[in-house]
Amino acid sequence: MWLDSEVLPEMRHMPSTSSASTSMPSTSSSSSHWSSSKKGGRSSVENKLGEFFMHQIEHDASPAYGRGYRAAMSAVNKYGLRRTLDQIRYTGTFLE
């Protein structure tokens, strides 16, 4: 959803990464690497951090984050965002 839209468009232009992409990026990169986000674009560090957060949320085993996220994504993919939000507002639960 929001995080997908923030991370995925940038990832299309990046080479594919292995399952090791969840490791934290190296801190040995240049300072211009870090400051590129101030010019409107995202640095590779920001992209890697976004990938890391997406992976953590998607694979978290906790009821609130992992299962809750997967239930929400399933409902949004099946019924759309507006209908899912209306259902949550009226009943406090996801559509089955």
MODELLER restraints for C-alpha pairs under 7 A, 6 or more apart:
rsr = mdl.restraints
at = mdl.atoms
rsr.add(forms.Gaussian(group=physical.xy_distance, feature=features.Distance(at['CA:7:A'], at['CA:47:A']), mean=6.07, stdev=0.5))
rsr.add(forms.Gaussian(group=physical.xy_distance, feature=features.Distance(at['CA:7:A'], at['CA:50:A']), mean=5.76, stdev=0.5))
rsr.add(forms.Gaussian(group=physical.xy_distance, feature=features.Distance(at['CA:7:A'], at['CA:51:A']), mean=6.72, stdev=0.5))
rsr.add(forms.Gaussian(group=physical.xy_distance, feature=features.Distance(at['CA:22:A'], at['CA:52:A']), mean=5.08, stdev=0.5))
rsr.add(forms.Gaussian(group=physical.xy_distance, feature=features.Distance(at['CA:25:A'], at['CA:45:A']), mean=6.46, stdev=0.5))
rsr.add(forms.Gaussian(group=physical.xy_distance, feature=features.Distance(at['CA:25:A'], at['CA:48:A']), mean=6.87, stdev=0.5))
rsr.add(forms.Gaussian(group=physical.xy_distance, feature=features.Distance(at['CA:33:A'], at['CA:43:A']), mean=5.97, stdev=0.5))
rsr.add(forms.Gaussian(group=physical.xy_distance, feature=features.Distance(at['CA:34:A'], at['CA:43:A']), mean=6.14, stdev=0.5))
rsr.add(forms.Gaussian(group=physical.xy_distance, feature=features.Distance(at['CA:36:A'], at['CA:42:A']), mean=6.23, stdev=0.5))
rsr.add(forms.Gaussian(group=physical.xy_distance, feature=features.Distance(at['CA:36:A'], at['CA:43:A']), mean=5.53, stdev=0.5))
rsr.add(forms.Gaussian(group=physical.xy_distance, feature=features.Distance(at['CA:37:A'], at['CA:43:A']), mean=5.74, stdev=0.5))
rsr.add(forms.Gaussian(group=physical.xy_distance, feature=features.Distance(at['CA:57:A'], at['CA:65:A']), mean=6.25, stdev=0.5))
rsr.add(forms.Gaussian(group=physical.xy_distance, feature=features.Distance(at['CA:57:A'], at['CA:66:A']), mean=5.79, stdev=0.5))
rsr.add(forms.Gaussian(group=physical.xy_distance, feature=features.Distance(at['CA:58:A'], at['CA:66:A']), mean=5.80, stdev=0.5))
rsr.add(forms.Gaussian(group=physical.xy_distance, feature=features.Distance(at['CA:58:A'], at['CA:69:A']), mean=6.80, stdev=0.5))
rsr.add(forms.Gaussian(group=physical.xy_distance, feature=features.Distance(at['CA:58:A'], at['CA:70:A']), mean=6.84, stdev=0.5))
rsr.add(forms.Gaussian(group=physical.xy_distance, feature=features.Distance(at['CA:59:A'], at['CA:66:A']), mean=5.87, stdev=0.5))
rsr.add(forms.Gaussian(group=physical.xy_distance, feature=features.Distance(at['CA:60:A'], at['CA:66:A']), mean=4.14, stdev=0.5))
rsr.add(forms.Gaussian(group=physical.xy_distance, feature=features.Distance(at['CA:61:A'], at['CA:67:A']), mean=6.58, stdev=0.5))
rsr.add(forms.Gaussian(group=physical.xy_distance, feature=features.Distance(at['CA:72:A'], at['CA:94:A']), mean=6.94, stdev=0.5))
rsr.add(forms.Gaussian(group=physical.xy_distance, feature=features.Distance(at['CA:75:A'], at['CA:84:A']), mean=6.25, stdev=0.5))
rsr.add(forms.Gaussian(group=physical.xy_distance, feature=features.Distance(at['CA:75:A'], at['CA:94:A']), mean=6.50, stdev=0.5))
rsr.add(forms.Gaussian(group=physical.xy_distance, feature=features.Distance(at['CA:75:A'], at['CA:95:A']), mean=6.15, stdev=0.5))
rsr.add(forms.Gaussian(group=physical.xy_distance, feature=features.Distance(at['CA:76:A'], at['CA:84:A']), mean=5.93, stdev=0.5))
rsr.add(forms.Gaussian(group=physical.xy_distance, feature=features.Distance(at['CA:84:A'], at['CA:94:A']), mean=6.60, stdev=0.5))
rsr.add(forms.Gaussian(group=physical.xy_distance, feature=features.Distance(at['CA:84:A'], at['CA:95:A']), mean=6.82, stdev=0.5))
rsr.add(forms.Gaussian(group=physical.xy_distance, feature=features.Distance(at['CA:87:A'], at['CA:93:A']), mean=6.71, stdev=0.5))
rsr.add(forms.Gaussian(group=physical.xy_distance, feature=features.Distance(at['CA:87:A'], at['CA:94:A']), mean=6.40, stdev=0.5))
rsr.add(forms.Gaussian(group=physical.xy_distance, feature=features.Distance(at['CA:87:A'], at['CA:95:A']), mean=6.74, stdev=0.5))
rsr.add(forms.Gaussian(group=physical.xy_distance, feature=features.Distance(at['CA:88:A'], at['CA:94:A']), mean=5.97, stdev=0.5))
